[in-house]
Amino acid sequence: MERARPATPHLYLAAIGTLPGARGRGLASALLERRLSAAGQDGFLISNTRGTVPFYARFGFEPQGELPIGRGPVVYPMIRRK
Ligand SMILES: CC(C)(COP(=O)(O)OP(=O)(O)OC[C@H]1O[C@@H](n2cnc3c(N)ncnc32)[C@H](O)[C@@H]1OP(=O)(O)O)[C@@H](O)C(=O)NCCC(=O)NCCS
């Protein structure tokens, strides 16, 4: 993860989740838009699944390849340049 993240100061988005019954109503998008509009610096996140990569790409995050975690899962680092 340290190798994948930007070398310069940046916003790190640690986690986001919407309860299953409330998904698809724009809640996560609204949170991301609010946080990113106030960021003023590059953004970095790690998508837990390939499936959410297109969701983050909507907000300008660019895929940085795959990051295997030892014998664990493969995760997907993404960077958004301000
Ligand atoms: C990803 C997540 C936070 C989106 O929350 P949400 O409040 O439903 O998001 P929004 O309503 O703002 O946007 C939903 C849009 O993203 C798309 N999307 C969300 N997750 C997706 C996925 N896994 N694969 C493909 N598209 C996805 C939806 O199709 C929808 O598209 P639409 O606007 O064209 O209908 C929610 O699905 C969730 O909590 N998932 C489980 C936890 C998780 O995976 N967190 C991210 C870890 S990296």
Ligand as a Chemical Component Dictionary entry (heavy atoms), coordinates in Angstrom:
data_LIG
# 
_chem_comp.id                   LIG 
_chem_comp.type                 NON-POLYMER 
_chem_comp.pdbx_formal_charge   0 
_chem_comp.three_letter_code    LIG 
# 
loop_
_chem_comp_atom.comp_id 
_chem_comp_atom.atom_id 
_chem_comp_atom.alt_atom_id 
_chem_comp_atom.type_symbol 
_chem_comp_atom.charge 
_chem_comp_atom.model_Cartn_x 
_chem_comp_atom.model_Cartn_y 
_chem_comp_atom.model_Cartn_z 
_chem_comp_atom.pdbx_ordinal 
LIG C1  C1  C 0 -20.266 0.856  -3.159  1  
LIG C2  C2  C 0 -21.366 1.470  -2.279  2  
LIG C3  C3  C 0 -20.739 2.283  -1.135  3  
LIG C4  C4  C 0 -22.222 2.436  -3.162  4  
LIG O1  O1  O 0 -23.182 3.051  -2.297  5  
LIG P1  P1  P 0 -24.519 3.706  -2.859  6  
LIG O2  O2  O 0 -25.034 4.629  -1.791  7  
LIG O3  O3  O 0 -25.433 2.657  -3.361  8  
LIG O4  O4  O 0 -23.942 4.538  -4.099  9  
LIG P2  P2  P 0 -24.727 5.552  -5.051  10 
LIG O5  O5  O 0 -26.212 5.350  -4.909  11 
LIG O6  O6  O 0 -24.192 6.911  -4.858  12 
LIG O7  O7  O 0 -24.236 5.057  -6.491  13 
LIG C5  C5  C 0 -24.605 3.792  -6.905  14 
LIG C6  C6  C 0 -24.056 3.614  -8.310  15 
LIG O8  O8  O 0 -22.783 2.947  -8.225  16 
LIG C7  C7  C 0 -22.876 1.695  -8.887  17 
LIG N1  N1  N 0 -22.189 0.671  -8.107  18 
LIG C8  C8  C 0 -22.040 0.618  -6.780  19 
LIG N2  N2  N 0 -21.379 -0.499 -6.436  20 
LIG C9  C9  C 0 -21.115 -1.135 -7.581  21 
LIG C10 C10 C 0 -20.467 -2.357 -7.878  22 
LIG N3  N3  N 0 -19.958 -3.134 -6.928  23 
LIG N4  N4  N 0 -20.358 -2.705 -9.157  24 
LIG C11 C11 C 0 -20.873 -1.937 -10.134 25 
LIG N5  N5  N 0 -21.511 -0.779 -9.917  26 
LIG C12 C12 C 0 -21.626 -0.393 -8.636  27 
LIG C13 C13 C 0 -24.348 1.363  -8.942  28 
LIG O9  O9  O 0 -24.629 0.540  -10.045 29 
LIG C14 C14 C 0 -24.997 2.725  -9.103  30 
LIG O10 O10 O 0 -24.988 3.117  -10.455 31 
LIG P3  P3  P 0 -26.165 4.059  -11.062 32 
LIG O11 O11 O 0 -26.026 5.393  -10.381 33 
LIG O12 O12 O 0 -25.849 4.106  -12.525 34 
LIG O13 O13 O 0 -27.448 3.383  -10.738 35 
LIG C15 C15 C 0 -22.340 0.390  -1.738  36 
LIG O14 O14 O 0 -22.745 -0.436 -2.828  37 
LIG C16 C16 C 0 -21.755 -0.473 -0.640  38 
LIG O15 O15 O 0 -21.797 -0.106 0.536   39 
LIG N6  N6  N 0 -21.199 -1.617 -1.002  40 
LIG C17 C17 C 0 -20.651 -2.556 -0.014  41 
LIG C18 C18 C 0 -19.418 -1.991 0.648   42 
LIG C19 C19 C 0 -18.361 -1.668 -0.355  43 
LIG O16 O16 O 0 -18.150 -2.394 -1.328  44 
LIG N7  N7  N 0 -17.682 -0.533 -0.089  45 
LIG C20 C20 C 0 -16.601 -0.088 -0.940  46 
LIG C21 C21 C 0 -15.336 -0.820 -0.578  47 
LIG S1  S1  S 0 -14.010 -0.373 -1.681  48 
# 
loop_
_chem_comp_bond.comp_id 
_chem_comp_bond.atom_id_1 
_chem_comp_bond.atom_id_2 
_chem_comp_bond.value_order 
_chem_comp_bond.pdbx_ordinal 
LIG C1  C2  SING 1  
LIG C2  C3  SING 2  
LIG C2  C4  SING 3  
LIG C2  C15 SING 4  
LIG C4  O1  SING 5  
LIG O1  P1  SING 6  
LIG P1  O2  DOUB 7  
LIG P1  O3  SING 8  
LIG P1  O4  SING 9  
LIG O4  P2  SING 10 
LIG P2  O5  DOUB 11 
LIG P2  O6  SING 12 
LIG P2  O7  SING 13 
LIG O7  C5  SING 14 
LIG C5  C6  SING 15 
LIG C6  O8  SING 16 
LIG C6  C14 SING 17 
LIG O8  C7  SING 18 
LIG C7  N1  SING 19 
LIG C7  C13 SING 20 
LIG N1  C8  SING 21 
LIG N1  C12 SING 22 
LIG C8  N2  DOUB 23 
LIG N2  C9  SING 24 
LIG C9  C10 SING 25 
LIG C9  C12 DOUB 26 
LIG C10 N3  SING 27 
LIG C10 N4  DOUB 28 
LIG N4  C11 SING 29 
LIG C11 N5  DOUB 30 
LIG N5  C12 SING 31 
LIG C13 O9  SING 32 
LIG C13 C14 SING 33 
LIG C14 O10 SING 34 
LIG O10 P3  SING 35 
LIG P3  O11 DOUB 36 
LIG P3  O12 SING 37 
LIG P3  O13 SING 38 
LIG C15 O14 SING 39 
LIG C15 C16 SING 40 
LIG C16 O15 DOUB 41 
LIG C16 N6  SING 42 
LIG N6  C17 SING 43 
LIG C17 C18 SING 44 
LIG C18 C19 SING 45 
LIG C19 O16 DOUB 46 
LIG C19 N7  SING 47 
LIG N7  C20 SING 48 
LIG C20 C21 SING 49 
LIG C21 S1  SING 50 
# 
